[in-house]
């Protein structure tokens, strides 16, 4: 009887425990899979190591044993910083010092002028390597333009820079002055295209760029032949020597007053005397030319310009003879006799501030101005400009005319 009761109690307690275990199965119960697997069956949070999308926090802090201890440790781009032992791990507590300029393996690329490119890589020392050219620069900056220098004298053309930084083919060469007089020889005009030229002080130690518009100018100063035509039409007053047969038609006219020269230019197609700036640009050429003499010389010596008695036996020409004797001493634009041969009337009436930058400078006034010229070539600068009474005549004073475009 007693043994039966004990057996019943055991069975009852077993069933009670089993029922309690089933009721608590959702709370971290260990499930026997029959294969010795004792992993936690937690459906609310998988900890099996799959990526859950969280940020990478890096390696865990290094453990330490001495609370408050400090040490230096590598940081950043090859730098060093302070760490302190806090809560059993090393914690960065100071600024990272002595860092390099880059992180190892970092690549830096840079676009250069004229379509060039270069790159460099950061080395293990946290320093960039030398630049390595990835694409050589081209010829020009995309979209820029320049004057083409392959045209005939007096003509202009332009080139534009393509997207690949190479020059396109130039445009057609054209004469910006339009149709020029090309005959007879002493009426030939030369074209001086728009653009700057350099103007210098007396010592050639200081210069400024002067912007100029397009104009044409006589290749030669006015000859006796042309002046006699104007006199014959009762437009020009005859300068002294007009009727002198010794003054050959091909020789440059001398002795005209400023008013007489102005009247001739007006008669000769509504033209005018040149300004100082027009005369100088004709002689020097466009910027950046800095020649001192119109024929391209630098010292005016007899080796460069064998003219006149000063050169003795080496002299081959006289400045008083025909212009045609000087055809091999042209200016950059093809004019003959600029700054040598004859003094010439200028249109300006005052010198003004000579080195003031500007465009098409012209000074009005009543003062006569001449540009010197003789058997000794004259510098193309302020030192060769003189005041001269407009009504006076001179045996060495001639002129040429300009057509404004």
C-alpha beads as a LAMMPS data file, in Angstrom:
LAMMPS data file: protein, C-alpha beads

405 atoms
404 bonds

1 atom types
1 bond types

-500.0 500.0 xlo xhi
-500.0 500.0 ylo yhi
-500.0 500.0 zlo zhi

Masses

1 110.0

Atoms # bond

1 1 1 0.000 0.000 0.000
2 1 1 2.702 2.477 0.973
3 1 1 4.857 1.467 -1.983
4 1 1 1.998 2.209 -4.373
5 1 1 1.554 5.678 -2.906
6 1 1 5.263 6.442 -3.323
7 1 1 5.170 5.330 -6.955
8 1 1 2.163 7.538 -7.639
9 1 1 3.922 10.543 -6.077
10 1 1 6.944 10.076 -8.308
11 1 1 4.782 9.855 -11.431
12 1 1 2.823 12.947 -10.364
13 1 1 5.947 15.028 -9.716
14 1 1 7.407 13.985 -13.068
15 1 1 4.269 15.034 -14.953
16 1 1 4.151 18.333 -13.039
17 1 1 7.742 19.181 -13.931
18 1 1 7.152 18.279 -17.564
19 1 1 4.094 20.538 -17.781
20 1 1 5.978 23.417 -16.190
21 1 1 8.838 22.985 -18.658
22 1 1 6.457 23.189 -21.633
23 1 1 4.832 26.345 -20.295
24 1 1 8.246 28.076 -19.966
25 1 1 9.665 26.995 -23.329
26 1 1 9.782 30.609 -24.740
27 1 1 12.273 31.793 -22.111
28 1 1 15.762 30.813 -23.260
29 1 1 14.984 27.119 -22.913
30 1 1 17.644 24.734 -24.084
31 1 1 16.262 22.366 -26.711
32 1 1 17.727 18.975 -27.107
33 1 1 18.006 18.372 -30.827
34 1 1 19.079 14.817 -30.311
35 1 1 22.489 15.547 -31.865
36 1 1 24.126 17.143 -28.907
37 1 1 23.278 20.676 -30.141
38 1 1 22.847 23.020 -27.204
39 1 1 22.629 26.349 -29.154
40 1 1 20.165 28.943 -27.985
41 1 1 17.004 28.866 -30.069
42 1 1 16.315 32.659 -29.994
43 1 1 14.055 33.721 -32.881
44 1 1 14.101 37.354 -31.807
45 1 1 17.804 38.060 -32.389
46 1 1 20.192 36.044 -34.512
47 1 1 23.701 36.043 -33.090
48 1 1 25.127 33.492 -35.502
49 1 1 27.501 36.126 -37.055
50 1 1 25.420 37.233 -40.068
51 1 1 25.810 40.927 -41.204
52 1 1 22.989 42.915 -39.645
53 1 1 23.848 46.171 -41.379
54 1 1 25.463 47.803 -38.365
55 1 1 28.572 50.010 -38.617
56 1 1 32.002 48.461 -38.321
57 1 1 33.313 49.563 -34.951
58 1 1 36.761 48.136 -35.628
59 1 1 38.746 45.870 -33.386
60 1 1 37.882 45.821 -29.694
61 1 1 39.948 48.049 -27.383
62 1 1 43.158 46.528 -26.149
63 1 1 43.016 45.419 -22.546
64 1 1 45.232 47.004 -19.912
65 1 1 45.828 46.265 -16.232
66 1 1 47.107 49.466 -14.626
67 1 1 44.283 51.982 -14.276
68 1 1 45.426 55.510 -15.170
69 1 1 48.603 54.407 -16.945
70 1 1 49.499 56.229 -20.203
71 1 1 51.366 55.311 -23.351
72 1 1 52.001 56.609 -26.864
73 1 1 50.432 54.827 -29.787
74 1 1 50.220 55.127 -33.575
75 1 1 47.206 57.055 -34.887
76 1 1 45.829 58.692 -38.004
77 1 1 48.176 59.078 -40.978
78 1 1 51.417 57.782 -39.444
79 1 1 50.971 60.032 -36.419
80 1 1 51.412 59.421 -32.666
81 1 1 48.979 60.090 -29.832
82 1 1 48.419 59.450 -26.116
83 1 1 46.327 56.602 -24.702
84 1 1 45.218 56.123 -21.091
85 1 1 44.169 52.933 -19.305
86 1 1 40.532 53.422 -18.321
87 1 1 38.198 50.689 -17.177
88 1 1 40.646 47.984 -18.149
89 1 1 41.146 49.108 -21.784
90 1 1 43.403 51.580 -23.559
91 1 1 41.478 54.747 -24.553
92 1 1 42.792 57.560 -26.797
93 1 1 42.886 60.711 -24.668
94 1 1 45.127 63.089 -26.619
95 1 1 45.407 64.729 -30.031
96 1 1 47.012 62.791 -32.865
97 1 1 50.300 64.547 -33.579
98 1 1 52.882 64.509 -36.379
99 1 1 50.472 63.089 -38.942
100 1 1 51.575 62.715 -42.537
101 1 1 49.918 64.448 -45.493
102 1 1 47.906 61.457 -46.656
103 1 1 46.700 57.948 -45.915
104 1 1 48.761 55.108 -47.441
105 1 1 47.303 54.040 -50.760
106 1 1 45.414 57.324 -51.320
107 1 1 45.585 58.549 -54.934
108 1 1 45.452 62.241 -55.839
109 1 1 44.801 63.419 -59.392
110 1 1 45.001 66.925 -60.821
111 1 1 43.982 68.538 -64.114
112 1 1 46.671 70.796 -65.552
113 1 1 46.642 73.706 -67.979
114 1 1 46.181 72.937 -71.676
115 1 1 44.455 69.581 -71.086
116 1 1 47.325 68.064 -69.100
117 1 1 46.801 65.719 -66.127
118 1 1 48.948 64.175 -63.398
119 1 1 48.559 61.789 -60.442
120 1 1 50.449 60.679 -57.347
121 1 1 49.994 58.002 -54.673
122 1 1 50.462 58.097 -50.911
123 1 1 53.275 55.833 -49.752
124 1 1 53.546 53.821 -46.524
125 1 1 55.326 56.782 -44.941
126 1 1 52.140 58.847 -45.380
127 1 1 53.932 61.053 -47.922
128 1 1 52.908 61.539 -51.527
129 1 1 55.143 60.238 -54.251
130 1 1 56.409 62.506 -57.020
131 1 1 53.812 63.530 -59.582
132 1 1 53.412 61.171 -62.509
133 1 1 52.257 62.829 -65.730
134 1 1 49.203 60.978 -66.983
135 1 1 48.506 63.267 -69.963
136 1 1 50.991 65.694 -71.482
137 1 1 49.805 69.327 -71.880
138 1 1 48.615 70.303 -75.339
139 1 1 49.430 73.399 -77.395
140 1 1 46.881 75.858 -76.037
141 1 1 43.907 76.416 -73.747
142 1 1 40.631 75.224 -75.224
143 1 1 38.653 78.136 -76.639
144 1 1 41.477 80.697 -76.792
145 1 1 42.453 82.372 -80.041
146 1 1 45.580 83.938 -81.453
147 1 1 46.747 85.854 -84.472
148 1 1 48.185 83.572 -87.117
149 1 1 51.662 84.666 -88.210
150 1 1 51.798 82.838 -91.519
151 1 1 50.018 85.469 -93.617
152 1 1 51.546 87.909 -96.064
153 1 1 52.647 91.260 -94.665
154 1 1 49.619 93.365 -93.726
155 1 1 47.208 90.421 -93.754
156 1 1 45.738 88.773 -90.678
157 1 1 44.140 85.457 -89.755
158 1 1 43.145 83.828 -86.487
159 1 1 43.458 80.376 -84.988
160 1 1 41.236 78.936 -82.272
161 1 1 42.134 76.220 -79.806
162 1 1 40.091 73.013 -80.052
163 1 1 38.646 71.012 -77.147
164 1 1 41.679 68.719 -77.188
165 1 1 43.987 71.722 -76.700
166 1 1 45.442 71.718 -80.209
167 1 1 45.289 74.602 -82.663
168 1 1 42.689 74.411 -85.391
169 1 1 43.593 75.364 -88.932
170 1 1 43.814 79.174 -89.293
171 1 1 41.088 81.197 -90.863
172 1 1 41.621 82.674 -94.305
173 1 1 44.243 85.410 -94.451
174 1 1 42.567 88.742 -95.129
175 1 1 43.683 92.334 -95.278
176 1 1 41.845 94.227 -92.509
177 1 1 42.476 97.487 -94.344
178 1 1 40.469 96.386 -97.355
179 1 1 41.727 97.274 -100.810
180 1 1 45.066 99.059 -100.661
181 1 1 46.725 101.214 -103.263
182 1 1 49.393 99.108 -104.919
183 1 1 50.575 101.367 -107.748
184 1 1 52.343 103.471 -108.764
185 1 1 55.200 102.573 -106.451
186 1 1 55.229 105.898 -104.559
187 1 1 51.506 105.671 -103.757
188 1 1 51.633 102.181 -102.275
189 1 1 49.980 101.794 -98.867
190 1 1 50.821 99.269 -96.159
191 1 1 48.301 97.946 -93.677
192 1 1 48.849 98.089 -89.920
193 1 1 46.298 95.779 -88.258
194 1 1 44.650 96.543 -84.916
195 1 1 46.430 95.506 -81.749
196 1 1 48.921 96.816 -79.219
197 1 1 52.464 98.011 -79.670
198 1 1 55.140 98.825 -77.083
199 1 1 56.093 102.444 -76.389
200 1 1 59.343 103.166 -74.507
201 1 1 60.857 106.041 -72.567
202 1 1 64.089 107.764 -73.587
203 1 1 66.328 105.207 -71.893
204 1 1 64.342 102.191 -73.106
205 1 1 64.088 101.213 -69.436
206 1 1 60.318 101.516 -69.162
207 1 1 57.556 100.698 -71.584
208 1 1 53.771 100.489 -71.852
209 1 1 51.392 98.795 -74.260
210 1 1 49.346 101.131 -76.442
211 1 1 46.217 99.723 -78.080
212 1 1 45.725 100.732 -81.689
213 1 1 42.963 100.498 -84.271
214 1 1 43.612 99.381 -87.841
215 1 1 44.989 101.949 -90.288
216 1 1 46.923 102.097 -93.542
217 1 1 49.900 104.354 -94.124
218 1 1 52.052 105.390 -97.088
219 1 1 54.893 102.975 -97.674
220 1 1 57.089 105.947 -98.580
221 1 1 56.931 109.588 -97.544
222 1 1 55.321 111.803 -100.197
223 1 1 57.447 112.318 -103.321
224 1 1 57.927 115.415 -105.409
225 1 1 55.885 113.777 -108.178
226 1 1 52.816 113.511 -105.985
227 1 1 53.222 116.989 -104.537
228 1 1 53.531 118.532 -107.998
229 1 1 50.217 116.912 -108.975
230 1 1 48.515 118.540 -105.993
231 1 1 50.087 121.913 -106.816
232 1 1 48.992 121.559 -110.451
233 1 1 45.386 121.197 -109.279
234 1 1 45.692 124.422 -107.235
235 1 1 45.068 122.558 -103.974
236 1 1 48.529 122.604 -102.428
237 1 1 50.826 125.587 -102.020
238 1 1 54.116 124.797 -103.712
239 1 1 56.883 124.144 -101.183
240 1 1 60.248 125.744 -101.927
241 1 1 61.965 123.671 -104.590
242 1 1 58.795 122.506 -106.311
243 1 1 59.965 123.843 -109.647
244 1 1 63.585 122.875 -109.128
245 1 1 64.391 120.223 -111.711
246 1 1 67.151 118.947 -109.476
247 1 1 64.452 117.616 -107.141
248 1 1 63.770 114.350 -108.892
249 1 1 60.174 113.090 -108.950
250 1 1 61.246 109.980 -107.027
251 1 1 62.821 111.957 -104.194
252 1 1 60.938 112.694 -100.981
253 1 1 59.393 116.131 -100.859
254 1 1 60.899 118.654 -98.426
255 1 1 59.908 122.066 -97.145
256 1 1 56.138 121.594 -96.736
257 1 1 54.477 123.353 -93.799
258 1 1 52.145 121.494 -91.447
259 1 1 49.154 123.126 -93.164
260 1 1 50.525 122.240 -96.582
261 1 1 51.058 118.624 -95.580
262 1 1 47.577 118.439 -94.067
263 1 1 46.050 119.877 -97.256
264 1 1 47.860 117.323 -99.407
265 1 1 46.620 114.370 -97.333
266 1 1 43.038 115.650 -97.533
267 1 1 43.371 116.037 -101.320
268 1 1 44.889 112.562 -101.569
269 1 1 41.746 110.628 -100.730
270 1 1 40.552 112.303 -97.522
271 1 1 43.512 111.100 -95.538
272 1 1 45.353 112.660 -92.566
273 1 1 48.843 112.968 -91.131
274 1 1 49.859 110.106 -88.835
275 1 1 49.720 110.412 -85.084
276 1 1 52.878 109.744 -83.110
277 1 1 51.421 106.404 -82.063
278 1 1 50.598 105.386 -85.639
279 1 1 54.073 106.344 -86.823
280 1 1 55.741 104.418 -83.979
281 1 1 53.677 101.265 -84.415
282 1 1 54.423 101.311 -88.151
283 1 1 58.124 101.442 -87.298
284 1 1 58.282 99.017 -84.362
285 1 1 55.665 96.438 -85.221
286 1 1 53.079 94.841 -82.983
287 1 1 53.687 93.891 -79.358
288 1 1 55.835 92.183 -78.111
289 1 1 58.329 93.654 -80.607
290 1 1 60.771 95.975 -78.851
291 1 1 63.111 96.890 -81.741
292 1 1 64.843 100.230 -81.304
293 1 1 65.050 101.087 -85.014
294 1 1 62.425 100.516 -87.668
295 1 1 64.665 98.380 -89.876
296 1 1 65.138 95.952 -86.960
297 1 1 68.568 97.031 -85.747
298 1 1 69.660 97.475 -82.155
299 1 1 72.583 99.923 -82.239
300 1 1 72.217 102.016 -85.411
301 1 1 75.795 101.250 -86.439
302 1 1 77.188 101.357 -89.955
303 1 1 77.261 97.560 -89.869
304 1 1 73.462 97.648 -89.569
305 1 1 72.733 100.807 -91.553
306 1 1 75.566 101.833 -93.927
307 1 1 74.158 105.221 -94.899
308 1 1 75.720 108.669 -95.148
309 1 1 79.154 110.242 -94.673
310 1 1 79.475 108.893 -91.129
311 1 1 80.091 105.443 -92.567
312 1 1 82.967 106.607 -94.827
313 1 1 83.925 104.268 -97.598
314 1 1 81.409 101.690 -96.404
315 1 1 78.474 104.009 -97.106
316 1 1 76.320 102.729 -99.931
317 1 1 73.467 105.239 -99.867
318 1 1 72.618 108.822 -99.122
319 1 1 69.423 109.756 -97.271
320 1 1 68.697 112.499 -99.794
321 1 1 68.183 110.198 -102.760
322 1 1 65.299 108.077 -103.978
323 1 1 63.214 106.082 -101.540
324 1 1 63.800 103.029 -103.681
325 1 1 67.395 102.914 -102.464
326 1 1 66.086 101.851 -99.048
327 1 1 63.750 99.032 -99.970
328 1 1 65.929 96.559 -98.091
329 1 1 65.458 98.498 -94.807
330 1 1 61.693 98.046 -94.269
331 1 1 59.813 98.287 -91.009
332 1 1 57.920 95.216 -89.732
333 1 1 54.875 96.364 -91.719
334 1 1 56.877 97.188 -94.843
335 1 1 57.148 100.974 -94.562
336 1 1 60.355 102.665 -95.717
337 1 1 62.118 105.576 -94.025
338 1 1 60.488 105.435 -90.584
339 1 1 62.944 107.137 -88.230
340 1 1 65.606 107.668 -90.869
341 1 1 65.950 109.741 -94.036
342 1 1 63.542 112.634 -93.433
343 1 1 62.005 114.308 -90.454
344 1 1 58.238 113.983 -90.743
345 1 1 55.211 115.966 -89.581
346 1 1 52.905 114.390 -86.986
347 1 1 49.196 115.156 -86.596
348 1 1 49.382 115.627 -82.791
349 1 1 49.357 119.174 -81.450
350 1 1 51.019 118.358 -78.125
351 1 1 53.115 115.550 -76.709
352 1 1 51.057 114.995 -73.564
353 1 1 51.825 112.178 -71.110
354 1 1 53.854 109.976 -73.391
355 1 1 53.828 106.779 -71.329
356 1 1 50.156 106.855 -70.416
357 1 1 48.434 103.595 -71.455
358 1 1 45.421 104.022 -73.678
359 1 1 43.922 103.421 -77.091
360 1 1 44.759 105.407 -80.230
361 1 1 46.415 108.247 -78.277
362 1 1 46.196 111.682 -79.860
363 1 1 46.885 115.059 -78.294
364 1 1 45.135 118.062 -79.797
365 1 1 46.780 121.467 -79.702
366 1 1 48.554 124.073 -81.794
367 1 1 52.127 122.903 -81.275
368 1 1 53.831 121.367 -84.259
369 1 1 55.472 117.998 -83.633
370 1 1 57.924 116.205 -85.862
371 1 1 59.578 112.802 -85.691
372 1 1 63.291 112.980 -86.359
373 1 1 65.014 111.199 -89.186
374 1 1 68.376 111.674 -90.857
375 1 1 71.358 109.778 -92.177
376 1 1 71.738 108.544 -88.603
377 1 1 68.782 106.290 -87.729
378 1 1 66.675 107.563 -84.861
379 1 1 65.394 105.611 -81.877
380 1 1 61.671 104.915 -81.896
381 1 1 60.883 106.599 -78.587
382 1 1 60.253 109.968 -76.960
383 1 1 63.839 111.115 -77.569
384 1 1 63.134 111.450 -81.304
385 1 1 60.116 113.768 -81.022
386 1 1 60.580 117.545 -81.301
387 1 1 58.356 120.594 -81.195
388 1 1 58.439 122.627 -84.407
389 1 1 56.527 125.732 -85.419
390 1 1 53.808 124.584 -87.809
391 1 1 54.308 127.472 -90.189
392 1 1 58.061 126.946 -90.508
393 1 1 59.708 125.195 -93.422
394 1 1 62.684 122.880 -93.281
395 1 1 64.935 121.440 -95.930
396 1 1 64.767 118.057 -94.200
397 1 1 61.088 117.977 -93.305
398 1 1 58.714 115.720 -95.207
399 1 1 55.516 113.785 -94.437
400 1 1 53.332 110.816 -95.276
401 1 1 49.583 110.184 -94.964
402 1 1 47.338 107.764 -93.110
403 1 1 43.940 106.344 -93.989
404 1 1 41.792 105.690 -90.930
405 1 1 39.926 102.375 -91.154

Bonds

1 1 1 2
2 1 2 3
3 1 3 4
4 1 4 5
5 1 5 6
6 1 6 7
7 1 7 8
8 1 8 9
9 1 9 10
10 1 10 11
11 1 11 12
12 1 12 13
13 1 13 14
14 1 14 15
15 1 15 16
16 1 16 17
17 1 17 18
18 1 18 19
19 1 19 20
20 1 20 21
21 1 21 22
22 1 22 23
23 1 23 24
24 1 24 25
25 1 25 26
26 1 26 27
27 1 27 28
28 1 28 29
29 1 29 30
30 1 30 31
31 1 31 32
32 1 32 33
33 1 33 34
34 1 34 35
35 1 35 36
36 1 36 37
37 1 37 38
38 1 38 39
39 1 39 40
40 1 40 41
41 1 41 42
42 1 42 43
43 1 43 44
44 1 44 45
45 1 45 46
46 1 46 47
47 1 47 48
48 1 48 49
49 1 49 50
50 1 50 51
51 1 51 52
52 1 52 53
53 1 53 54
54 1 54 55
55 1 55 56
56 1 56 57
57 1 57 58
58 1 58 59
59 1 59 60
60 1 60 61
61 1 61 62
62 1 62 63
63 1 63 64
64 1 64 65
65 1 65 66
66 1 66 67
67 1 67 68
68 1 68 69
69 1 69 70
70 1 70 71
71 1 71 72
72 1 72 73
73 1 73 74
74 1 74 75
75 1 75 76
76 1 76 77
77 1 77 78
78 1 78 79
79 1 79 80
80 1 80 81
81 1 81 82
82 1 82 83
83 1 83 84
84 1 84 85
85 1 85 86
86 1 86 87
87 1 87 88
88 1 88 89
89 1 89 90
90 1 90 91
91 1 91 92
92 1 92 93
93 1 93 94
94 1 94 95
95 1 95 96
96 1 96 97
97 1 97 98
98 1 98 99
99 1 99 100
100 1 100 101
101 1 101 102
102 1 102 103
103 1 103 104
104 1 104 105
105 1 105 106
106 1 106 107
107 1 107 108
108 1 108 109
109 1 109 110
110 1 110 111
111 1 111 112
112 1 112 113
113 1 113 114
114 1 114 115
115 1 115 116
116 1 116 117
117 1 117 118
118 1 118 119
119 1 119 120
120 1 120 121
121 1 121 122
122 1 122 123
123 1 123 124
124 1 124 125
125 1 125 126
126 1 126 127
127 1 127 128
128 1 128 129
129 1 129 130
130 1 130 131
131 1 131 132
132 1 132 133
133 1 133 134
134 1 134 135
135 1 135 136
136 1 136 137
137 1 137 138
138 1 138 139
139 1 139 140
140 1 140 141
141 1 141 142
142 1 142 143
143 1 143 144
144 1 144 145
145 1 145 146
146 1 146 147
147 1 147 148
148 1 148 149
149 1 149 150
150 1 150 151
151 1 151 152
152 1 152 153
153 1 153 154
154 1 154 155
155 1 155 156
156 1 156 157
157 1 157 158
158 1 158 159
159 1 159 160
160 1 160 161
161 1 161 162
162 1 162 163
163 1 163 164
164 1 164 165
165 1 165 166
166 1 166 167
167 1 167 168
168 1 168 169
169 1 169 170
170 1 170 171
171 1 171 172
172 1 172 173
173 1 173 174
174 1 174 175
175 1 175 176
176 1 176 177
177 1 177 178
178 1 178 179
179 1 179 180
180 1 180 181
181 1 181 182
182 1 182 183
183 1 183 184
184 1 184 185
185 1 185 186
186 1 186 187
187 1 187 188
188 1 188 189
189 1 189 190
190 1 190 191
191 1 191 192
192 1 192 193
193 1 193 194
194 1 194 195
195 1 195 196
196 1 196 197
197 1 197 198
198 1 198 199
199 1 199 200
200 1 200 201
201 1 201 202
202 1 202 203
203 1 203 204
204 1 204 205
205 1 205 206
206 1 206 207
207 1 207 208
208 1 208 209
209 1 209 210
210 1 210 211
211 1 211 212
212 1 212 213
213 1 213 214
214 1 214 215
215 1 215 216
216 1 216 217
217 1 217 218
218 1 218 219
219 1 219 220
220 1 220 221
221 1 221 222
222 1 222 223
223 1 223 224
224 1 224 225
225 1 225 226
226 1 226 227
227 1 227 228
228 1 228 229
229 1 229 230
230 1 230 231
231 1 231 232
232 1 232 233
233 1 233 234
234 1 234 235
235 1 235 236
236 1 236 237
237 1 237 238
238 1 238 239
239 1 239 240
240 1 240 241
241 1 241 242
242 1 242 243
243 1 243 244
244 1 244 245
245 1 245 246
246 1 246 247
247 1 247 248
248 1 248 249
249 1 249 250
250 1 250 251
251 1 251 252
252 1 252 253
253 1 253 254
254 1 254 255
255 1 255 256
256 1 256 257
257 1 257 258
258 1 258 259
259 1 259 260
260 1 260 261
261 1 261 262
262 1 262 263
263 1 263 264
264 1 264 265
265 1 265 266
266 1 266 267
267 1 267 268
268 1 268 269
269 1 269 270
270 1 270 271
271 1 271 272
272 1 272 273
273 1 273 274
274 1 274 275
275 1 275 276
276 1 276 277
277 1 277 278
278 1 278 279
279 1 279 280
280 1 280 281
281 1 281 282
282 1 282 283
283 1 283 284
284 1 284 285
285 1 285 286
286 1 286 287
287 1 287 288
288 1 288 289
289 1 289 290
290 1 290 291
291 1 291 292
292 1 292 293
293 1 293 294
294 1 294 295
295 1 295 296
296 1 296 297
297 1 297 298
298 1 298 299
299 1 299 300
300 1 300 301
301 1 301 302
302 1 302 303
303 1 303 304
304 1 304 305
305 1 305 306
306 1 306 307
307 1 307 308
308 1 308 309
309 1 309 310
310 1 310 311
311 1 311 312
312 1 312 313
313 1 313 314
314 1 314 315
315 1 315 316
316 1 316 317
317 1 317 318
318 1 318 319
319 1 319 320
320 1 320 321
321 1 321 322
322 1 322 323
323 1 323 324
324 1 324 325
325 1 325 326
326 1 326 327
327 1 327 328
328 1 328 329
329 1 329 330
330 1 330 331
331 1 331 332
332 1 332 333
333 1 333 334
334 1 334 335
335 1 335 336
336 1 336 337
337 1 337 338
338 1 338 339
339 1 339 340
340 1 340 341
341 1 341 342
342 1 342 343
343 1 343 344
344 1 344 345
345 1 345 346
346 1 346 347
347 1 347 348
348 1 348 349
349 1 349 350
350 1 350 351
351 1 351 352
352 1 352 353
353 1 353 354
354 1 354 355
355 1 355 356
356 1 356 357
357 1 357 358
358 1 358 359
359 1 359 360
360 1 360 361
361 1 361 362
362 1 362 363
363 1 363 364
364 1 364 365
365 1 365 366
366 1 366 367
367 1 367 368
368 1 368 369
369 1 369 370
370 1 370 371
371 1 371 372
372 1 372 373
373 1 373 374
374 1 374 375
375 1 375 376
376 1 376 377
377 1 377 378
378 1 378 379
379 1 379 380
380 1 380 381
381 1 381 382
382 1 382 383
383 1 383 384
384 1 384 385
385 1 385 386
386 1 386 387
387 1 387 388
388 1 388 389
389 1 389 390
390 1 390 391
391 1 391 392
392 1 392 393
393 1 393 394
394 1 394 395
395 1 395 396
396 1 396 397
397 1 397 398
398 1 398 399
399 1 399 400
400 1 400 401
401 1 401 402
402 1 402 403
403 1 403 404
404 1 404 405
